Amino acid sequence: MPQPKSPRRALVRRSLRRICATLGLAILVLIAPALVKGEDALPSDSELKKLSLEQLMDVEVTSVSRSPEKLLEAPSAIQVITNDDILRSGATSIPEALRLADNLDVAQKGSHAWAISARGFNTDSANKLLVLIDGRSVYTPLFSGVFWDQQDYLLQDIDRIEVISGPGGTLWGANAVNGVINIITKSAKDTQGLYAEAGGGSILQDFVGVRYGLTVAPDVYLRVYGKYFDRDSEVFPNGDDASDSWRMGQGGFRMDAKVSPDDGLTFQGDFYSGDEGVATGGRVKVNGNNVLGRWSHTFSEDSDMSLQVYYDRTHLNDPVPGNSVAPEGRLIDDLNTFDVDFQHRFRLWDFNHVVWGLGYRFTDDAVENAPGLAFFPTTLDHHLFSGFVQDEVSLVKKLTLTLGTKIEHNDYTGFEVEPSVRLSWTPTEQQTVWAAVSRAIRAPSRIDRDVRLPTPFFAPLIDNLLIGGANFESETVIAYELGYRLQVASQFSISASTFYNVYDDIRSTSLGPPPFGLPLFYANNLEGDNYGLELSANYRVFDWWRLHGGFDLLREDIHVKSGQFDFNKGFNETADPKHQFSLRSSMDLPQNIEFDVALRYVDSFEFNNNGVPGTVPSYFELETRLAWHPTKNLEVAIVGQNLLHDQHLEYVISSPNPREEIQRSIYGKVTWRF
Amino acid sequence: MKTPPRIWFTLALVALGKAHSSGHGTPADEYQLKAVFLYNFAQFIEWPESAFATADSPLVIGVLGESPIGSNLEITVRGEKLRKRPLVVEHYRRVDEIRNCHILFVSPSAGPNSKQILMAVQGRPVLTVGDTEGFSQGGGMIRFLTEARRIHFQVNVEATRAARLVISSKLLRQAEIVGKTGE
């Protein structure tokens, strides 16, 4: 039952006003000297040359550049979220960090649920994005999507997040239909020493994280970390508590060793455990662990190989509410994944860079069904074999052609082929034009084939409301892409990508046999296309002030194939705004102060809540972060999120979950480095 | 009733935290700073006699790859002399363009395979400097790191010895010494 409006909210509002007043005053006091002095030029070279080595090491650096130079030539719509971007944004989770990628649609559904996709199809069980953490795939075979609440890391130790929009099937395999998200953590060598963070706020009530990195032997580096947080629930549109508070603890380690001049070894693992409330009542329990090993060997300058093995286990214990056809119950899922991956890179005849690889993945999924939600067979062992080859051919000096294909064999649909052709042209050192045509597929997941929504109250007249399609096939896309990138010194850069995707065999729902037309079942009766534009630009106004802007445009036409039928008339697979834009400002102020602001706009979009259509209105939202380094090793920060509205709607989950809105929130954080 | 937001705890810490003067004046551009570091390094290193043709041959700082450090170096060394030798900056786009130089800065745009680059100058008295991950492990001599918005650097002493360079203790004192990589 929803609880009455909490007095805590009134207290937060008062606190907020007090905090804003104090902050405003503090900012004024601290900026005043700079305002009076006027805009400072760079320290002159002659000034710097006078400094001793020790003094030079104390000079502050404004731009923490990572090397995007090679990125400039990539023939794909890739955006990189750097560690600095993540820390400056005040993001507290991986989904919040993903907002920094302009080519993603990120919508928060509630306290612990997110809808994330690229180039459309951000449906409730969005399934067209492949997500990897350090080479380990994190999507669930239950619905080919990601449980975002279970993907976490100490954000401080994430090196970067690469977000590629567009099909990545050739290199990454099935499921990378609309994009690939690659989360890469820092090598243990780069996370030495003790790091600790702690803080709390209105929604992120308290959190703590610690990491300790050490050198265990020459060229052998290790880090261990632990983190924990408590998050409050979000609210219903009327302001009532939605009872979806949650907490999660996670820990892990990473070891990187250089065992010989040509051999590197990485060994890492994590474990997590948490529990979450859900708006429909009850609590979800989740836990999991993984361990990964990778050996990389360099044969010569142009040739290297890597062998990676990982094991991943996840456990989910989910309350399933009762309804008119079935009583309530619990769905318990245990998934074990074992994956081996081999890659070899070499140069052929001077102008070919060839990469090829082989992979095998074994998943063992065991479900304990709820009366109202079930999967049959309850236990499923699945084998996935894959191989790929890609050749990057330097045609003439500035023109590179990349040809490749991935071939996979999965237990549902047999062999699948995902080829791709890409062309990259660098007319000048600062510009790249690229074009690509690719085919990618989304293989069936358990929800497409094995799901059942049983109706025990009506059995044996009707057994199920909905079942998976026994012949459900892979969804396919043929994508045509074109892109341009320009870098003007270190001052300004812009990248633009356009795409036209043709989809076939998209999931639909068909009517069952007479007399009731039940059970409904999944089929592949949708097709269509979408097209759009993704723009991203960086501008360094002054050395201490950076601006970033992003804009996305999307038009979708997904419809029922002629002569076919879909229960939801083609509306169930998409829930995407037509436009989005974002604007971020990052300032390094005097007295070791950092001030960051991020504004975003998301257009309205239509959703289809299992046959009940509706609209999520457009919204503007704002995040800000103010941080101070009183000493070299200490940082104090205050972050405000979703500041423009008391609460706002970003997404509507399919029934029976009631809609939830996201509240304004604020938190403070202290960081120590030793 | 739930306890008030932990904001107040954090703000209290802010109030108690001691103020610290922000280093030296306004923040500097990363590559301007690294260029000045290179200029500084030159003063603390002794090259073998054979590295120079005559007593007043120039000391050459080479930059491999496109990097903003190039133009910054030009400005930094303009008109400067080190022990009577003029300082000169040379730009190389590819490994096979590297000629006689005394310091080689390997920019990230030169490619991820620093091994190949370092092999090209192996055995020669060239101080190799870089800022990419794995540079020291691959045999690079000095690697820049940025942490808490300040630049510090690692020195691979074995590699400098192999190149017959003598590094002053004044430089080593400020550096993180990195263990040998093998070879």
Interface residues (C-beta under 8 A of the other chain):
Chain A: S6 P7 R8 L11 V12 S15 I19 T22 D40 A41 L42 P43 D45 E47 L48 K49 L51 L53 E54 Q55 L56 M57 D58 V59 E60 V61 T62 S63 V64 S65 S67 E69 K70 S187 K189 D190 G199 G200 G201 S202 Q205 D206 P218 D219 K258 S260 P261 T298 E301 D302 E429 A489 S490 D543 W544 D588 P590 Q591 N592 W628 H629 P630 T631 K632 N633 L634 V636 I638 I666 Y667 G668 K669 V670 R673
Chain B: M1 K2 P4 P5 R6 I7 W8 F9 T10 L11 L13 V14 G17 K18 A19 H20 S22 G23 H24 G25 T26 P27 A28 D29 E30 Y31 Q32 L33 V36 F37 Y39 N40 F44 G65 E66 P68 N72 I75 T76 S107 P108 S109 G111 P112 N113 K115 Q116 M119 T132 E133 Q137 T146 E147 A148 R149 R150 I151 H152 K170 L171 Q174 G179 K180 T181 G182 E183
